[in-house]
Amino acid sequence: MNFVFHVTVSLIVMFGIGFSAGSNYCKDNWVLIFHARSGNGKNVLQAWKTRHNNCDIVSQICPCSISDGCLPPNARIECLKSATETLRSPFIDYWDCLKIKKVKFELKVRGKTVAFIEFDGKNSNYLNWFHNSRILKSSWNDMHKSQTYNFFSIDKESRYYRHFFINKNYGGCPRDLGWLAVKDSANFRGACGWDKHNSYPQFLYGRNGKVTRWNDMKFGKAEDLNIYIQMGY
């Protein structure tokens, strides 16, 4: 407990997050911690998992620059419209210390949200928050905790480079059904038609708030992927 408290205080000092009687920065407000742009050639899963090695919470030295792929504290999505880099916050490396209440996964096209899921973030880690048992709210009408899924995971289908993958069933390429897939590559034998794109990553989602048959190629393709956290509980 003392270590967690020390880490939390260090993060507050290091990132310049101030608290006062009227401050609610770490409670109820959504904090952007990850931003990815489609087609920029950056592997999303690799970026999500790669720690910022130059960030030292003990010494409170944590240089953070967009040019280095680091998402600065207090960054607002409105200021990142021209950002083509994949950006990752050092907050992700200290997930267990942040008392995360909720996590939101969001896809956007031309600045408009086209799909989202809110998850219960309590007692989660940086991987297992993305699970159907934690769903609180979703833009997909047929997505809920008790729905049938063969995949609902950030990294469990890496053999096919299908990440942040929410899928209902496999049945050979023509019968694959799902809601969401972050495609980081199609460099594998036996790739389906829906795996193949001119550039990567691609953020695929079922349109009209429902599951899609992937190989029908009627899915939407988002431009931006954002992940937020809500702290304090």
Buried (B, 14 or more C-beta within 10 A) or exposed (E): EEEEEEBBEBBBEBBEBEEEEEEEBBEEEBBBBBBBBBBBEBBBBEBBBBEBEEBEBEEBEBEBEBEEBBBBBEBEBEEBEEBEBBBBBBBBBBBEBBBBBBBBBBBBBEEEEBBBBBBBBEEBEBBEBBBBEBBEEBBBEEBEEEBEBBBBBBBEBBEBBBBBBBBBEBEEBEEBBBBBBBBBBBEEEEBBEBBEBEEBBBBBBBEEEEBBBBBEEEBBBBBBBBBBBBBBE
